[in-house]
Each structure stands twice: as structure tokens, then as C-alpha cells.
Amino acid sequence: MRIIVSEQGGEVEVSVRHGGGTYLLHFGRDGTPAHSTLEGQRQRFFPPRVYAEARLALGVYLSTRPVDTS
């Protein structure tokens, strides 16, 4: 499993490679879910481990990024 976290505009994107696919999960800067895709297709359900790992990576990212005071 490979996880990459990056900011895309007003969202935080978490990319998870798992089981031969790449899952892209998008969250607001406050951690609320935005929309999620599997290789460009909207998906309702993700493997539980993928979602859990993405949420964990998001939590670490949000807790270590500088506070936006603007």
C-alpha cells in the first residue's frame, strides 16, 4: 500500500495504491469527506482498509500542517 497526501485547491487529496488500483479520496481542509474516485470513476464504497489508511494519513497531515490564519 502506498499513500500520498497533497493539497489541491481547497481540498486535501489522499491517493492510495492498493490491490492493483489507485483510490483517490478528497477531503475538505477540515477533514470532512468531499468526493472520492477509483481511477476516475465515482465510487460509493471503498475497501475498509483503504478508507481507514486514508483517514489515518489525513489526520497526520492535518495535525502537522501550518495553521491557516487568513
TORFIDO-273873 format. One record per residue (C-alpha): residue number from 1; x, y, z. Coordinates in Angstrom, 2 decimals, decimal comma, m for minus. Example, Ala and Ser with C-alpha at 12.3 -4.5 7.8 and 13.67 -1.06 7.14 Angstrom:
<pts>
{num=1; px=12,30; py=m4,50; pz=7,80}
{num=2; px=13,67; py=m1,06; pz=7,14}
</pts>
This chain:
<pts>
{num=1; px=0,00; py=0,00; pz=0,00}
{num=2; px=1,33; py=3,42; pz=m0,99}
{num=3; px=m0,23; py=6,64; pz=0,29}
{num=4; px=0,36; py=10,20; pz=m0,92}
{num=5; px=m1,32; py=13,26; pz=0,61}
{num=6; px=m1,41; py=16,61; pz=m1,19}
{num=7; px=m3,50; py=19,77; pz=m1,29}
{num=8; px=m5,48; py=20,50; pz=m4,43}
{num=9; px=m7,08; py=23,94; pz=m4,24}
{num=10; px=m9,41; py=23,94; pz=m1,25}
{num=11; px=m9,26; py=20,17; pz=m0,80}
{num=12; px=m6,82; py=17,61; pz=0,54}
{num=13; px=m6,32; py=14,64; pz=m1,80}
{num=14; px=m5,27; py=11,25; pz=m0,43}
{num=15; px=m4,07; py=8,79; pz=m3,08}
{num=16; px=m3,95; py=5,14; pz=m2,00}
{num=17; px=m2,50; py=2,39; pz=m4,22}
{num=18; px=m3,88; py=m0,95; pz=m3,11}
{num=19; px=m4,79; py=m4,24; pz=m4,76}
{num=20; px=m3,87; py=m3,16; pz=m8,28}
{num=21; px=m5,94; py=0,03; pz=m8,16}
{num=22; px=m5,43; py=3,65; pz=m7,20}
{num=23; px=m8,06; py=5,20; pz=m4,95}
{num=24; px=m8,34; py=8,99; pz=m4,76}
{num=25; px=m10,15; py=10,32; pz=m1,72}
{num=26; px=m10,86; py=14,04; pz=m1,39}
{num=27; px=m11,48; py=15,85; pz=1,88}
{num=28; px=m12,05; py=19,44; pz=2,89}
{num=29; px=m9,31; py=21,17; pz=4,86}
{num=30; px=m11,35; py=20,44; pz=7,98}
{num=31; px=m11,27; py=16,69; pz=7,26}
{num=32; px=m14,84; py=16,30; pz=6,03}
{num=33; px=m15,24; py=14,00; pz=3,01}
{num=34; px=m15,64; py=15,74; pz=m0,35}
{num=35; px=m15,80; py=13,17; pz=m3,16}
{num=36; px=m13,85; py=10,02; pz=m3,89}
{num=37; px=m12,88; py=8,20; pz=m7,05}
{num=38; px=m11,34; py=4,95; pz=m8,19}
{num=39; px=m9,20; py=5,68; pz=m11,25}
{num=40; px=m11,53; py=8,48; pz=m12,34}
{num=41; px=m14,83; py=6,73; pz=m11,60}
{num=42; px=m17,05; py=7,79; pz=m8,70}
{num=43; px=m17,37; py=5,01; pz=m6,16}
{num=44; px=m19,71; py=4,63; pz=m3,21}
{num=45; px=m17,70; py=2,02; pz=m1,37}
{num=46; px=m14,01; py=1,51; pz=m0,76}
{num=47; px=m12,28; py=m1,45; pz=0,84}
{num=48; px=m12,39; py=m0,73; pz=4,60}
{num=49; px=m8,60; py=m0,87; pz=4,90}
{num=50; px=m8,14; py=1,71; pz=2,13}
{num=51; px=m10,55; py=4,14; pz=3,79}
{num=52; px=m9,04; py=3,57; pz=7,25}
{num=53; px=m5,48; py=4,14; pz=6,00}
{num=54; px=m6,57; py=7,25; pz=4,08}
{num=55; px=m8,27; py=8,72; pz=7,16}
{num=56; px=m5,18; py=7,98; pz=9,27}
{num=57; px=m2,89; py=9,67; pz=6,73}
{num=58; px=m5,28; py=12,63; pz=6,52}
{num=59; px=m5,27; py=13,01; pz=10,31}
{num=60; px=m1,48; py=13,04; pz=10,44}
{num=61; px=m1,29; py=15,52; pz=7,57}
{num=62; px=m3,84; py=17,91; pz=9,05}
{num=63; px=m2,24; py=17,79; pz=12,50}
{num=64; px=1,22; py=18,66; pz=11,16}
{num=65; px=0,43; py=21,33; pz=8,57}
{num=66; px=0,77; py=25,02; pz=9,46}
{num=67; px=m2,36; py=26,71; pz=10,80}
{num=68; px=m4,03; py=28,97; pz=8,23}
{num=69; px=m4,82; py=32,26; pz=9,99}
{num=70; px=m6,18; py=34,10; pz=6,94}
</pts>
